[in-house]
Amino acid sequence: MQSSKIKNAVIAVLSVTTVFCGYNYYKTSQKLGRINAILDSNPRLKSCFTHPRKIAFMQKGGEYLPDYEHPRTLNDKVAHLLENYFWNSPITRVIGTKYFAKKYVADIVGEEHVVPLLGVWDNPEDIDWNKLPNKFVLKSVRGNYGREVIIVTDKSKLNIPDTIDQLKKFCKAPGMVNIHKKRIIAEELVENGDKPFRDYKFFCSYGKPLVAYCLEMENNSSTDIDSKTFSFYTLPDWKALPVKAGKHKRNNLPKPKNFEKMMEICKKLSAPFPLIRIDMYENGNRVLVGEITEDASGGKNIMKPVIWDFKLGKNIPVASEEEIAKMIEKDKEISKTYIEP
């Protein structure tokens, strides 16, 4: 008798639960159906929930829906050009591959503004360590925001087998598939004494420097971008802007000593591009070009307050399809000089 009552109670509970769960499932399905209907009726809105770059931007804390078709912000305009121009142009293989980029920069602004190359290898096992100086830098030809960089300050203390293994991992990284030859380069280690190392980055459009930001390393031996302070500066007066980028602490640094030379280099290197970033640093009276990059944080740099993302993007022109097609045709001829068969 007792067991029969328990059995009936269990059946009753399960019945109620099934009805309740079924009701909830029905209500959830209805909500999802309405959401999908809204998204299907608005392709631009739907793309924000299906496009990997837009999803990543929102996940990082983006405060607006990215719009690459009608870009307004700095991030949107970076992404717009990435997807419509740079990914379709061979010039990206030149400026985006650190080995070729050295030749490209040297031809335009002079070899004195290029960090000297010590060697390049398709296979890390082919490195002749005896020919390298006591201090140098090893990196993949893409660099990967400093994550594929090894700074060697004393070769005698270097564990060469471990280093070779690490370099092999750089070469096998997924992002290297679009790089022409998965190479490793060695270059001169540029030091700044006991002073913090500063990386000056200039957003430019068709030969006009628009705005700069400066990264300062808290630890000169670190290549981790998260260990750097970061602030935007107006040009040409170099005033720190009240904008915070990502998780970085802000800095307030003086105008670089070789500022005018940097401006000159920016104008020459950025002349062909609607939007490009030129990265440089100082070594005494030397100005060295670190890289030319089309991929400024992938268009996913979270700025606070967000209004600055719109302000910084305001004066950047949006290239039309016709303009982009002409640029790509021109790039095809230029790239033949640098890209090896």
C-alpha positions in Angstrom: 0.0 0.0 0.0 2.8 2.4 1.0 4.8 1.6 -2.1 1.8 2.2 -4.3 1.4 5.7 -2.8 5.0 6.5 -3.3 4.8 5.2 -6.9 1.8 7.4 -7.6 3.5 10.4 -6.1 6.6 9.9 -8.2 4.4 9.6 -11.3 2.6 12.8 -10.4 5.8 14.7 -9.9 7.2 13.4 -13.1 4.0 14.4 -14.9 4.0 17.9 -13.6 7.7 18.2 -14.3 7.3 17.0 -17.9 4.4 19.4 -18.5 6.4 22.3 -16.9 9.6 21.5 -18.9 7.5 21.1 -22.0 5.9 24.5 -21.4 9.3 26.1 -20.8 10.7 24.4 -23.9 7.7 25.7 -25.9 8.2 29.3 -24.5 12.0 29.2 -25.2 11.3 28.0 -28.8 8.9 30.8 -29.3 11.4 33.4 -28.1 14.2 31.9 -30.3 11.8 31.9 -33.2 11.0 35.6 -32.8 14.7 36.4 -32.4 15.6 34.4 -35.6 12.7 36.2 -37.5 14.1 39.6 -36.5 17.6 38.6 -37.5 16.5 37.1 -40.8 14.7 40.4 -41.6 17.9 42.4 -40.9 21.0 41.0 -42.5 23.3 43.7 -41.0 22.1 42.9 -37.5 22.3 39.1 -38.1 25.9 39.4 -39.2 26.8 40.7 -35.7 25.8 37.3 -34.3 27.4 35.1 -37.0 30.6 37.0 -38.0 33.6 35.7 -35.9 35.3 39.1 -35.7 32.2 40.9 -34.7 31.4 38.2 -32.1 34.9 38.5 -30.7 34.6 42.3 -30.5 31.3 41.9 -28.5 32.7 39.2 -26.3 35.7 41.5 -25.4 33.2 44.2 -24.2 32.3 46.1 -27.4 29.6 48.7 -26.7 28.1 48.9 -30.2 27.2 46.6 -33.0 30.1 46.5 -35.5 29.2 47.6 -39.1 31.8 46.8 -41.7 29.5 47.6 -44.6 29.0 51.2 -43.4 32.0 51.7 -41.0 32.1 54.7 -38.7 34.6 53.8 -35.9 38.3 53.2 -36.0 37.8 49.5 -35.3 35.1 49.2 -38.0 37.3 50.9 -40.6 40.3 48.7 -39.8 38.1 45.6 -40.2 36.4 46.9 -43.3 39.8 47.3 -45.1 41.1 44.0 -43.8 38.2 42.1 -45.3 37.7 44.1 -48.5 41.2 45.1 -49.4 44.1 43.7 -47.5 43.0 40.0 -47.5 42.6 40.3 -51.3 45.9 42.1 -52.0 49.3 40.6 -52.4 50.8 43.7 -50.7 49.7 42.2 -47.4 52.2 39.3 -47.9 54.9 42.0 -48.3 54.2 44.3 -45.4 52.8 41.6 -43.2 55.8 39.3 -43.5 58.7 40.7 -41.5 61.4 39.5 -43.9 59.9 41.0 -47.0 58.8 44.1 -45.1 62.5 45.0 -44.4 63.2 45.2 -48.1 60.0 47.2 -48.8 60.8 49.8 -46.0 64.4 50.1 -47.1 63.4 50.9 -50.6 61.0 53.6 -49.6 62.6 55.4 -46.6 66.2 54.0 -46.6 68.0 51.0 -45.1 69.1 53.1 -42.1 65.5 52.9 -40.8 65.4 49.1 -40.8 66.5 46.9 -37.9 69.5 44.9 -39.4 68.7 41.4 -40.4 71.1 38.7 -39.0 69.7 35.7 -40.7 66.6 34.0 -42.1 65.7 30.2 -42.1 63.0 28.0 -43.4 63.9 25.4 -40.7 65.0 26.4 -37.2 67.4 23.4 -37.2 69.4 25.1 -39.9 70.3 28.1 -37.7 74.1 28.5 -37.3 74.3 29.7 -33.7 78.0 30.3 -33.9 77.5 33.1 -36.5 75.0 35.0 -34.3 76.2 37.7 -31.9 75.8 37.4 -28.1 72.6 39.4 -28.2 69.9 39.2 -30.8 66.2 38.7 -31.4 64.5 35.6 -32.9 60.9 35.8 -34.3 58.6 34.2 -36.7 58.0 36.3 -39.8 54.6 37.3 -38.5 55.6 38.1 -34.9 52.1 37.5 -33.6 51.8 40.6 -31.4 55.1 39.7 -29.7 54.0 36.2 -28.8 56.3 34.6 -31.3 59.4 36.6 -30.3 62.4 35.4 -28.3 64.8 38.1 -26.9 68.3 36.7 -26.4 70.5 38.9 -24.1 73.2 36.3 -23.5 73.7 33.5 -26.0 75.9 31.5 -23.6 72.9 31.0 -21.4 70.5 30.0 -24.2 69.1 26.5 -24.2 69.4 25.9 -27.9 67.4 22.6 -28.1 64.5 24.1 -26.2 64.7 27.3 -28.4 64.6 25.2 -31.6 61.5 23.4 -30.3 59.9 26.7 -29.5 60.7 28.1 -32.9 59.2 25.0 -34.6 56.0 25.6 -32.7 56.0 29.2 -34.1 56.3 27.8 -37.6 53.4 25.3 -37.1 51.0 27.8 -35.5 47.7 28.0 -37.4 48.0 31.7 -38.3 51.2 31.0 -40.2 49.3 29.2 -43.0 48.8 32.5 -44.9 52.4 33.6 -44.5 54.7 33.0 -47.5 57.1 30.4 -46.1 57.0 29.7 -42.4 60.3 31.4 -41.7 62.3 32.4 -38.6 64.4 35.5 -38.7 67.1 36.8 -36.4 67.7 40.6 -36.1 69.8 43.0 -34.1 68.7 43.5 -30.5 67.9 47.2 -30.2 68.5 48.3 -26.6 67.6 51.5 -24.8 69.9 51.3 -21.8 68.1 51.4 -18.5 65.3 53.5 -20.0 61.9 51.9 -20.7 61.4 50.7 -24.3 58.8 52.8 -26.1 57.0 51.7 -29.3 55.4 54.6 -31.2 52.5 53.6 -33.4 50.9 56.0 -36.0 47.6 55.5 -37.7 47.9 57.1 -41.2 45.7 57.6 -44.2 47.1 58.3 -47.7 50.3 59.9 -46.4 48.7 61.8 -43.6 49.4 60.8 -39.9 46.1 61.0 -38.0 46.7 59.9 -34.5 49.4 58.0 -32.6 49.6 55.8 -29.6 52.6 54.8 -27.6 53.3 51.5 -25.8 55.9 51.6 -23.0 57.3 48.4 -21.6 57.2 48.0 -17.9 59.7 45.3 -18.2 62.3 45.6 -21.1 62.9 41.9 -21.3 59.2 41.1 -21.8 57.5 40.7 -25.2 54.0 40.4 -23.7 51.8 43.2 -24.9 49.7 43.0 -21.7 52.8 44.2 -19.7 52.8 47.6 -21.5 51.2 50.9 -20.8 49.2 52.4 -23.6 47.9 55.9 -24.5 46.7 57.7 -27.6 48.2 61.1 -28.6 47.0 63.9 -30.9 49.1 64.9 -33.9 51.2 67.0 -34.4 50.9 68.5 -31.0 51.3 65.2 -29.1 48.6 65.6 -26.3 47.5 62.5 -24.5 43.8 61.7 -25.1 41.5 60.7 -22.3 40.9 57.2 -23.7 41.8 53.8 -22.3 42.5 50.9 -24.6 41.7 47.4 -23.4 43.2 46.5 -20.0 46.3 48.6 -20.4 47.2 51.3 -17.9 47.5 54.7 -19.5 50.8 56.6 -19.8 51.7 60.3 -20.4 54.9 60.5 -22.3 56.8 63.4 -24.0 56.9 63.8 -27.7 59.6 61.6 -29.2 63.0 63.2 -29.8 63.0 62.3 -33.4 59.3 63.2 -34.0 59.8 65.1 -37.2 61.7 62.3 -38.8 58.9 59.9 -37.7 56.3 62.1 -39.4 58.4 62.1 -42.6 58.7 58.3 -42.6 54.9 57.9 -41.9 54.0 60.1 -44.8 56.1 58.1 -47.2 55.2 54.6 -46.1 51.5 55.3 -45.7 51.0 57.2 -49.0 49.3 54.3 -50.9 46.9 53.2 -48.1 43.5 54.4 -47.0 44.4 53.3 -43.5 47.6 51.7 -42.2 49.6 51.8 -39.0 53.3 52.5 -39.0 55.2 51.3 -35.8 58.6 52.9 -34.9 61.0 53.3 -32.1 64.1 55.4 -31.2 67.6 54.2 -30.6 69.5 57.3 -29.8 69.3 59.4 -33.0 68.2 56.4 -35.0 64.5 55.9 -36.0 63.7 52.3 -36.8 60.6 51.0 -38.4 59.3 48.1 -36.4 56.5 47.2 -38.8 53.8 48.3 -41.2 50.5 46.7 -40.1 47.1 46.5 -41.7 45.8 44.5 -38.7 45.6 46.9 -35.8 44.2 44.6 -33.1 42.0 43.0 -35.8 39.5 45.8 -35.4 38.7 44.6 -31.9 40.4 47.2 -29.7 38.0 48.1 -26.8 38.1 51.8 -26.1 36.7 53.6 -23.1 34.8 55.9 -23.3 33.5 54.4 -26.5 32.9 57.8 -28.1 36.6 57.9 -28.9 36.3 54.9 -31.2 33.9 57.0 -33.2 35.9 60.2 -32.9 39.2 58.5 -34.0 37.4 56.9 -37.0 35.7 60.1 -38.1 38.4 61.4 -40.4 39.4 58.1 -42.0 38.1 57.8 -45.6 36.2 54.7 -46.7 37.5 53.4 -49.9 34.9 52.4 -52.6 34.9 49.0 -54.3 36.3 50.7 -57.4 39.1 52.3 -55.5 40.0 49.0 -53.8 40.0 47.2 -57.1 42.5 49.7 -58.5 44.7 49.5 -55.5 44.8 45.7 -55.7 45.8 45.8 -59.4 48.6 48.3 -58.5 49.7 46.1 -55.6 50.1 43.1 -57.8 52.8 44.8 -59.8 54.6 46.2 -56.6 54.6 42.8 -54.9 56.4 41.1 -57.7 59.6 42.9 -56.6 59.4 41.4 -53.1 57.6 38.1 -53.0 59.7 35.1 -54.0 58.3 32.5 -56.3 
